[in-house]
């Protein structure tokens, strides 16, 4: 099933145009939605999750009109918001059971089987008797995924899921997400380029409410191939270089800035660099491509 977003617009009461003619087609698998803070990602996620209305435009998921038929969408949706809210002292097992009751799973035995299955899927079965409030950030996010999978959703939306996770937890979370992505549509909203690089085949980049790129991660890299150059410089030279070149990024490697610039041919002192999704991201945000 495909999710088709067409010319979506949203302006908040304070005048911020958070979504500006957003159009995207998203199929099965993990779709990465990249953008800096304030780009409009959460506004889009909340609209797709039926938590907020758009001013105009349409969204269809298969045959379902997402903006009108909210009830049907909710039966097909799993949503992990940025803030999962309060974490009660209740055990993971009890809380998941309770959330399943709220989602309409009234047959006790079936519910128990589902809760056990989900806890196992997110590697929390051993910890099922522990209070969710005692969980680490990574465990909470995995619990969040378990609750979002109640009822076998066809559309899963996760908003900034890996913020604050250590590398081990992040990997565990990635593995669970990519497994889910084999069966259903998963939209992963993030400002962490690495999340998208590691997980997603298809992606979009948003900036100031607009989609500035959508396509495969490979196509995104092809777009800038051969036009990214790098050079290690002294910290004191950063400003001068920035004045004369289209700097995409600057990061410290071994204490010295490694600068990536965008150009048609290698500027003096620069060597070709292997292009990364991060370069695409910054090149797009700076209108270089
Ligand atoms: P992102 O998730 O990419 O950080 P958001 O969708 O949260 O972006 O925000 C997009 C823009 O809309 C930002 O400028 C933000 O300040 C603004 N915004 C978000 N929610 C509201 C709201 N409820 N009322 C007013 N402005 C909002």
Boltz pocket constraint, residues with backbone or C-beta under 6 A from the ligand:
constraints:
  - pocket:
      binder: B
      contacts: [[A, 12], [A, 13], [A, 14], [A, 16], [A, 17], [A, 18], [A, 35], [A, 36], [A, 37], [A, 38], [A, 39], [A, 40], [A, 41], [A, 42], [A, 43], [A, 44]]
      max_distance: 6.0
